[in-house]
Amino acid sequence: MKNIYLITKREFLTQVKKKSFIILTILAPILMVGFGVLIGFMFKANEAEYHFEVVDKSGLFAGQLKSTKEITYTFVPPNTENALIQNLKNMEGTDGLLIIPELKDRNFDALENGTKLLTNKKIGMDTKNAVAADLSNILKKEKIKQLGITEDKIINLDKNFQLISQNVAESDRPETDLAFGVKTALGMGLMYVVFMFIIIYGVRVMRSVLEEKNNRVVEIIISSVKPFELMMGKILGVTLVALTQFTVWIAMSVAAAIFLNAGFSAMQKNVPAGQEEMMKNLDIQQFATEVSHLLLDMNYATVIGVFVFFFLFGYIFYSSMYAAIGSAVDNETETQQFTLFAIIPLTLGLYGSFTIMNNPDGPLAFWLSIIPFTSPVAMIARIPFGVPLWEILLSIFLLIASTLLMVFIASKIYRVGILMYGNKATLKEIWKWIRS
């Protein structure tokens, strides 16, 4: 244990003292926020505003076809149709001409088939669909009116049914859409954190092993410690590095949330006259309070405990595999054929967990959260929805047993492979190392 402690300490200090680690730890959250803002700006920058002139020969759409921020409709007399068509190519400020034919004998199908949109520039499918939706909504109202139904009844027909659900086995209160959304966001967020943690820092363990192997430094280290102690020290050292980064990022996120909340509260106190209703709709503080109450209503002790356990043991399980891969190859190019054994089951667990939202107690959700290769991500995605205790204990037992087995197998591969040079390891040779 002393040797493992010394190697863990050395691996941790070596990593955290690097300038790249310090810069990445501080800038990563800022870069992620900036990247999100940049993506939003790119979508915003590519938005376009269109101005369409409308020739309405039916007389149904005048006064009902409303302009939006993206599309402006201007109605023109029907007798200008031919002139507008001839000059449309050279018209500035007008992007298209919407021609609606006459409505004969209340034949709405003929009117729909005869409607045309002529443009002098390329328009996106979203814009075309938006124009079609605007026309369809008006025609729908006209068809309903033809049946003798009033406007109030039309509005009542379009009203969505609000279904209140309650799981009497778990709670004595109904579950709102917000509660379901919070559970989904929490499960997906925690699952994605574990997935990225295993991938990023597992690869870091592999590269560290490969670097020391290629530099022949490991030959000196092995003379003083056992290969198993070296492997576990590296795994635990990188684990502490990752936890340090996450701690800093969480602290920065909390500080940013407090700062933004204080700034928004101050802005609410100085609302200009006439803007109270708008600010009421943007009451982030009230929304955050509702979300926090929902989180507290959960069995958060179980959620946190399960997350920490599967977070750590899932990482040890896969990082042992990565350490074995790093010791069995001579360069990073050769790692690609072996890393698939780690990436594929994790990816299956990640994408398979998206189905958990529709049926958290389904057979796929059960098996993904029990099988050790997928349980580190699937169980975490499932736990906010509530999991029977016996399933949690079974999954924990299988993951502990599988982790010990994986560490044992990885140590046997590591023991031989760490001193192998110039010989490309095959699956057959690796199997011999395990059996030896």
Secondary structure as a PSIPRED ss2 file (coil, helix, strand):
# PSIPRED VFORMAT (PSIPRED V4.0)

   1 M C   1.000  0.000  0.000
   2 K H   0.000  1.000  0.000
   3 N H   0.000  1.000  0.000
   4 I H   0.000  1.000  0.000
   5 Y H   0.000  1.000  0.000
   6 L H   0.000  1.000  0.000
   7 I H   0.000  1.000  0.000
   8 T H   0.000  1.000  0.000
   9 K H   0.000  1.000  0.000
  10 R H   0.000  1.000  0.000
  11 E H   0.000  1.000  0.000
  12 F H   0.000  1.000  0.000
  13 L H   0.000  1.000  0.000
  14 T H   0.000  1.000  0.000
  15 Q H   0.000  1.000  0.000
  16 V H   0.000  1.000  0.000
  17 K C   1.000  0.000  0.000
  18 K C   1.000  0.000  0.000
  19 K H   0.000  1.000  0.000
  20 S H   0.000  1.000  0.000
  21 F H   0.000  1.000  0.000
  22 I H   0.000  1.000  0.000
  23 I H   0.000  1.000  0.000
  24 L H   0.000  1.000  0.000
  25 T H   0.000  1.000  0.000
  26 I H   0.000  1.000  0.000
  27 L H   0.000  1.000  0.000
  28 A H   0.000  1.000  0.000
  29 P H   0.000  1.000  0.000
  30 I H   0.000  1.000  0.000
  31 L H   0.000  1.000  0.000
  32 M H   0.000  1.000  0.000
  33 V H   0.000  1.000  0.000
  34 G H   0.000  1.000  0.000
  35 F H   0.000  1.000  0.000
  36 G H   0.000  1.000  0.000
  37 V H   0.000  1.000  0.000
  38 L H   0.000  1.000  0.000
  39 I H   0.000  1.000  0.000
  40 G H   0.000  1.000  0.000
  41 F H   0.000  1.000  0.000
  42 M H   0.000  1.000  0.000
  43 F H   0.000  1.000  0.000
  44 K H   0.000  1.000  0.000
  45 A H   0.000  1.000  0.000
  46 N C   1.000  0.000  0.000
  47 E C   1.000  0.000  0.000
  48 A C   1.000  0.000  0.000
  49 E C   1.000  0.000  0.000
  50 Y E   0.000  0.000  1.000
  51 H E   0.000  0.000  1.000
  52 F E   0.000  0.000  1.000
  53 E E   0.000  0.000  1.000
  54 V E   0.000  0.000  1.000
  55 V E   0.000  0.000  1.000
  56 D E   0.000  0.000  1.000
  57 K C   1.000  0.000  0.000
  58 S C   1.000  0.000  0.000
  59 G C   1.000  0.000  0.000
  60 L C   1.000  0.000  0.000
  61 F C   1.000  0.000  0.000
  62 A C   1.000  0.000  0.000
  63 G C   1.000  0.000  0.000
  64 Q C   1.000  0.000  0.000
  65 L C   1.000  0.000  0.000
  66 K C   1.000  0.000  0.000
  67 S C   1.000  0.000  0.000
  68 T C   1.000  0.000  0.000
  69 K C   1.000  0.000  0.000
  70 E C   1.000  0.000  0.000
  71 I E   0.000  0.000  1.000
  72 T E   0.000  0.000  1.000
  73 Y E   0.000  0.000  1.000
  74 T E   0.000  0.000  1.000
  75 F E   0.000  0.000  1.000
  76 V E   0.000  0.000  1.000
  77 P C   1.000  0.000  0.000
  78 P H   0.000  1.000  0.000
  79 N H   0.000  1.000  0.000
  80 T H   0.000  1.000  0.000
  81 E H   0.000  1.000  0.000
  82 N H   0.000  1.000  0.000
  83 A H   0.000  1.000  0.000
  84 L H   0.000  1.000  0.000
  85 I H   0.000  1.000  0.000
  86 Q H   0.000  1.000  0.000
  87 N H   0.000  1.000  0.000
  88 L H   0.000  1.000  0.000
  89 K H   0.000  1.000  0.000
  90 N H   0.000  1.000  0.000
  91 M C   1.000  0.000  0.000
  92 E C   1.000  0.000  0.000
  93 G C   1.000  0.000  0.000
  94 T C   1.000  0.000  0.000
  95 D C   1.000  0.000  0.000
  96 G E   0.000  0.000  1.000
  97 L E   0.000  0.000  1.000
  98 L E   0.000  0.000  1.000
  99 I E   0.000  0.000  1.000
 100 I E   0.000  0.000  1.000
 101 P C   1.000  0.000  0.000
 102 E C   1.000  0.000  0.000
 103 L C   1.000  0.000  0.000
 104 K C   1.000  0.000  0.000
 105 D C   1.000  0.000  0.000
 106 R C   1.000  0.000  0.000
 107 N C   1.000  0.000  0.000
 108 F H   0.000  1.000  0.000
 109 D H   0.000  1.000  0.000
 110 A H   0.000  1.000  0.000
 111 L H   0.000  1.000  0.000
 112 E H   0.000  1.000  0.000
 113 N H   0.000  1.000  0.000
 114 G H   0.000  1.000  0.000
 115 T C   1.000  0.000  0.000
 116 K E   0.000  0.000  1.000
 117 L E   0.000  0.000  1.000
 118 L E   0.000  0.000  1.000
 119 T E   0.000  0.000  1.000
 120 N C   1.000  0.000  0.000
 121 K C   1.000  0.000  0.000
 122 K C   1.000  0.000  0.000
 123 I C   1.000  0.000  0.000
 124 G C   1.000  0.000  0.000
 125 M H   0.000  1.000  0.000
 126 D H   0.000  1.000  0.000
 127 T H   0.000  1.000  0.000
 128 K H   0.000  1.000  0.000
 129 N H   0.000  1.000  0.000
 130 A H   0.000  1.000  0.000
 131 V H   0.000  1.000  0.000
 132 A H   0.000  1.000  0.000
 133 A H   0.000  1.000  0.000
 134 D H   0.000  1.000  0.000
 135 L H   0.000  1.000  0.000
 136 S H   0.000  1.000  0.000
 137 N H   0.000  1.000  0.000
 138 I H   0.000  1.000  0.000
 139 L H   0.000  1.000  0.000
 140 K H   0.000  1.000  0.000
 141 K H   0.000  1.000  0.000
 142 E H   0.000  1.000  0.000
 143 K H   0.000  1.000  0.000
 144 I H   0.000  1.000  0.000
 145 K H   0.000  1.000  0.000
 146 Q H   0.000  1.000  0.000
 147 L C   1.000  0.000  0.000
 148 G C   1.000  0.000  0.000
 149 I C   1.000  0.000  0.000
 150 T C   1.000  0.000  0.000
 151 E H   0.000  1.000  0.000
 152 D H   0.000  1.000  0.000
 153 K H   0.000  1.000  0.000
 154 I H   0.000  1.000  0.000
 155 I H   0.000  1.000  0.000
 156 N H   0.000  1.000  0.000
 157 L H   0.000  1.000  0.000
 158 D C   1.000  0.000  0.000
 159 K C   1.000  0.000  0.000
 160 N C   1.000  0.000  0.000
 161 F C   1.000  0.000  0.000
 162 Q C   1.000  0.000  0.000
 163 L C   1.000  0.000  0.000
 164 I C   1.000  0.000  0.000
 165 S E   0.000  0.000  1.000
 166 Q C   1.000  0.000  0.000
 167 N C   1.000  0.000  0.000
 168 V C   1.000  0.000  0.000
 169 A C   1.000  0.000  0.000
 170 E C   1.000  0.000  0.000
 171 S C   1.000  0.000  0.000
 172 D C   1.000  0.000  0.000
 173 R C   1.000  0.000  0.000
 174 P C   1.000  0.000  0.000
 175 E E   0.000  0.000  1.000
 176 T C   1.000  0.000  0.000
 177 D H   0.000  1.000  0.000
 178 L H   0.000  1.000  0.000
 179 A H   0.000  1.000  0.000
 180 F H   0.000  1.000  0.000
 181 G H   0.000  1.000  0.000
 182 V H   0.000  1.000  0.000
 183 K H   0.000  1.000  0.000
 184 T H   0.000  1.000  0.000
 185 A H   0.000  1.000  0.000
 186 L H   0.000  1.000  0.000
 187 G H   0.000  1.000  0.000
 188 M H   0.000  1.000  0.000
 189 G H   0.000  1.000  0.000
 190 L H   0.000  1.000  0.000
 191 M H   0.000  1.000  0.000
 192 Y H   0.000  1.000  0.000
 193 V H   0.000  1.000  0.000
 194 V H   0.000  1.000  0.000
 195 F H   0.000  1.000  0.000
 196 M H   0.000  1.000  0.000
 197 F H   0.000  1.000  0.000
 198 I H   0.000  1.000  0.000
 199 I H   0.000  1.000  0.000
 200 I H   0.000  1.000  0.000
 201 Y H   0.000  1.000  0.000
 202 G H   0.000  1.000  0.000
 203 V H   0.000  1.000  0.000
 204 R H   0.000  1.000  0.000
 205 V H   0.000  1.000  0.000
 206 M H   0.000  1.000  0.000
 207 R H   0.000  1.000  0.000
 208 S H   0.000  1.000  0.000
 209 V H   0.000  1.000  0.000
 210 L H   0.000  1.000  0.000
 211 E H   0.000  1.000  0.000
 212 E H   0.000  1.000  0.000
 213 K H   0.000  1.000  0.000
 214 N H   0.000  1.000  0.000
 215 N C   1.000  0.000  0.000
 216 R C   1.000  0.000  0.000
 217 V H   0.000  1.000  0.000
 218 V H   0.000  1.000  0.000
 219 E H   0.000  1.000  0.000
 220 I H   0.000  1.000  0.000
 221 I H   0.000  1.000  0.000
 222 I H   0.000  1.000  0.000
 223 S C   1.000  0.000  0.000
 224 S C   1.000  0.000  0.000
 225 V C   1.000  0.000  0.000
 226 K C   1.000  0.000  0.000
 227 P H   0.000  1.000  0.000
 228 F H   0.000  1.000  0.000
 229 E H   0.000  1.000  0.000
 230 L H   0.000  1.000  0.000
 231 M H   0.000  1.000  0.000
 232 M H   0.000  1.000  0.000
 233 G H   0.000  1.000  0.000
 234 K H   0.000  1.000  0.000
 235 I H   0.000  1.000  0.000
 236 L H   0.000  1.000  0.000
 237 G H   0.000  1.000  0.000
 238 V H   0.000  1.000  0.000
 239 T H   0.000  1.000  0.000
 240 L H   0.000  1.000  0.000
 241 V H   0.000  1.000  0.000
 242 A H   0.000  1.000  0.000
 243 L H   0.000  1.000  0.000
 244 T H   0.000  1.000  0.000
 245 Q H   0.000  1.000  0.000
 246 F H   0.000  1.000  0.000
 247 T H   0.000  1.000  0.000
 248 V H   0.000  1.000  0.000
 249 W H   0.000  1.000  0.000
 250 I H   0.000  1.000  0.000
 251 A H   0.000  1.000  0.000
 252 M H   0.000  1.000  0.000
 253 S H   0.000  1.000  0.000
 254 V H   0.000  1.000  0.000
 255 A H   0.000  1.000  0.000
 256 A H   0.000  1.000  0.000
 257 A H   0.000  1.000  0.000
 258 I H   0.000  1.000  0.000
 259 F H   0.000  1.000  0.000
 260 L H   0.000  1.000  0.000
 261 N H   0.000  1.000  0.000
 262 A H   0.000  1.000  0.000
 263 G H   0.000  1.000  0.000
 264 F H   0.000  1.000  0.000
 265 S H   0.000  1.000  0.000
 266 A H   0.000  1.000  0.000
 267 M H   0.000  1.000  0.000
 268 Q H   0.000  1.000  0.000
 269 K H   0.000  1.000  0.000
 270 N C   1.000  0.000  0.000
 271 V C   1.000  0.000  0.000
 272 P C   1.000  0.000  0.000
 273 A C   1.000  0.000  0.000
 274 G C   1.000  0.000  0.000
 275 Q C   1.000  0.000  0.000
 276 E H   0.000  1.000  0.000
 277 E H   0.000  1.000  0.000
 278 M H   0.000  1.000  0.000
 279 M H   0.000  1.000  0.000
 280 K H   0.000  1.000  0.000
 281 N H   0.000  1.000  0.000
 282 L C   1.000  0.000  0.000
 283 D C   1.000  0.000  0.000
 284 I H   0.000  1.000  0.000
 285 Q H   0.000  1.000  0.000
 286 Q H   0.000  1.000  0.000
 287 F H   0.000  1.000  0.000
 288 A H   0.000  1.000  0.000
 289 T H   0.000  1.000  0.000
 290 E H   0.000  1.000  0.000
 291 V H   0.000  1.000  0.000
 292 S H   0.000  1.000  0.000
 293 H H   0.000  1.000  0.000
 294 L H   0.000  1.000  0.000
 295 L H   0.000  1.000  0.000
 296 L H   0.000  1.000  0.000
 297 D H   0.000  1.000  0.000
 298 M C   1.000  0.000  0.000
 299 N C   1.000  0.000  0.000
 300 Y H   0.000  1.000  0.000
 301 A H   0.000  1.000  0.000
 302 T H   0.000  1.000  0.000
 303 V H   0.000  1.000  0.000
 304 I H   0.000  1.000  0.000
 305 G H   0.000  1.000  0.000
 306 V H   0.000  1.000  0.000
 307 F H   0.000  1.000  0.000
 308 V H   0.000  1.000  0.000
 309 F H   0.000  1.000  0.000
 310 F H   0.000  1.000  0.000
 311 F H   0.000  1.000  0.000
 312 L H   0.000  1.000  0.000
 313 F H   0.000  1.000  0.000
 314 G H   0.000  1.000  0.000
 315 Y H   0.000  1.000  0.000
 316 I H   0.000  1.000  0.000
 317 F H   0.000  1.000  0.000
 318 Y H   0.000  1.000  0.000
 319 S H   0.000  1.000  0.000
 320 S H   0.000  1.000  0.000
 321 M H   0.000  1.000  0.000
 322 Y H   0.000  1.000  0.000
 323 A H   0.000  1.000  0.000
 324 A H   0.000  1.000  0.000
 325 I H   0.000  1.000  0.000
 326 G H   0.000  1.000  0.000
 327 S H   0.000  1.000  0.000
 328 A H   0.000  1.000  0.000
 329 V C   1.000  0.000  0.000
 330 D C   1.000  0.000  0.000
 331 N C   1.000  0.000  0.000
 332 E H   0.000  1.000  0.000
 333 T H   0.000  1.000  0.000
 334 E H   0.000  1.000  0.000
 335 T H   0.000  1.000  0.000
 336 Q H   0.000  1.000  0.000
 337 Q H   0.000  1.000  0.000
 338 F H   0.000  1.000  0.000
 339 T H   0.000  1.000  0.000
 340 L H   0.000  1.000  0.000
 341 F H   0.000  1.000  0.000
 342 A H   0.000  1.000  0.000
 343 I H   0.000  1.000  0.000
 344 I H   0.000  1.000  0.000
 345 P H   0.000  1.000  0.000
 346 L H   0.000  1.000  0.000
 347 T H   0.000  1.000  0.000
 348 L H   0.000  1.000  0.000
 349 G H   0.000  1.000  0.000
 350 L H   0.000  1.000  0.000
 351 Y H   0.000  1.000  0.000
 352 G H   0.000  1.000  0.000
 353 S H   0.000  1.000  0.000
 354 F H   0.000  1.000  0.000
 355 T H   0.000  1.000  0.000
 356 I H   0.000  1.000  0.000
 357 M H   0.000  1.000  0.000
 358 N C   1.000  0.000  0.000
 359 N C   1.000  0.000  0.000
 360 P C   1.000  0.000  0.000
 361 D C   1.000  0.000  0.000
 362 G C   1.000  0.000  0.000
 363 P H   0.000  1.000  0.000
 364 L H   0.000  1.000  0.000
 365 A H   0.000  1.000  0.000
 366 F H   0.000  1.000  0.000
 367 W H   0.000  1.000  0.000
 368 L H   0.000  1.000  0.000
 369 S H   0.000  1.000  0.000
 370 I H   0.000  1.000  0.000
 371 I C   1.000  0.000  0.000
 372 P C   1.000  0.000  0.000
 373 F C   1.000  0.000  0.000
 374 T C   1.000  0.000  0.000
 375 S H   0.000  1.000  0.000
 376 P H   0.000  1.000  0.000
 377 V H   0.000  1.000  0.000
 378 A H   0.000  1.000  0.000
 379 M H   0.000  1.000  0.000
 380 I H   0.000  1.000  0.000
 381 A H   0.000  1.000  0.000
 382 R H   0.000  1.000  0.000
 383 I H   0.000  1.000  0.000
 384 P H   0.000  1.000  0.000
 385 F H   0.000  1.000  0.000
 386 G C   1.000  0.000  0.000
 387 V C   1.000  0.000  0.000
 388 P C   1.000  0.000  0.000
 389 L H   0.000  1.000  0.000
 390 W H   0.000  1.000  0.000
 391 E H   0.000  1.000  0.000
 392 I H   0.000  1.000  0.000
 393 L H   0.000  1.000  0.000
 394 L H   0.000  1.000  0.000
 395 S H   0.000  1.000  0.000
 396 I H   0.000  1.000  0.000
 397 F H   0.000  1.000  0.000
 398 L H   0.000  1.000  0.000
 399 L H   0.000  1.000  0.000
 400 I H   0.000  1.000  0.000
 401 A H   0.000  1.000  0.000
 402 S H   0.000  1.000  0.000
 403 T H   0.000  1.000  0.000
 404 L H   0.000  1.000  0.000
 405 L H   0.000  1.000  0.000
 406 M H   0.000  1.000  0.000
 407 V H   0.000  1.000  0.000
 408 F H   0.000  1.000  0.000
 409 I H   0.000  1.000  0.000
 410 A H   0.000  1.000  0.000
 411 S H   0.000  1.000  0.000
 412 K H   0.000  1.000  0.000
 413 I H   0.000  1.000  0.000
 414 Y H   0.000  1.000  0.000
 415 R H   0.000  1.000  0.000
 416 V H   0.000  1.000  0.000
 417 G H   0.000  1.000  0.000
 418 I C   1.000  0.000  0.000
 419 L C   1.000  0.000  0.000
 420 M C   1.000  0.000  0.000
 421 Y C   1.000  0.000  0.000
 422 G C   1.000  0.000  0.000
 423 N C   1.000  0.000  0.000
 424 K C   1.000  0.000  0.000
 425 A C   1.000  0.000  0.000
 426 T C   1.000  0.000  0.000
 427 L H   0.000  1.000  0.000
 428 K H   0.000  1.000  0.000
 429 E H   0.000  1.000  0.000
 430 I H   0.000  1.000  0.000
 431 W H   0.000  1.000  0.000
 432 K H   0.000  1.000  0.000
 433 W H   0.000  1.000  0.000
 434 I H   0.000  1.000  0.000
 435 R H   0.000  1.000  0.000
 436 S C   1.000  0.000  0.000
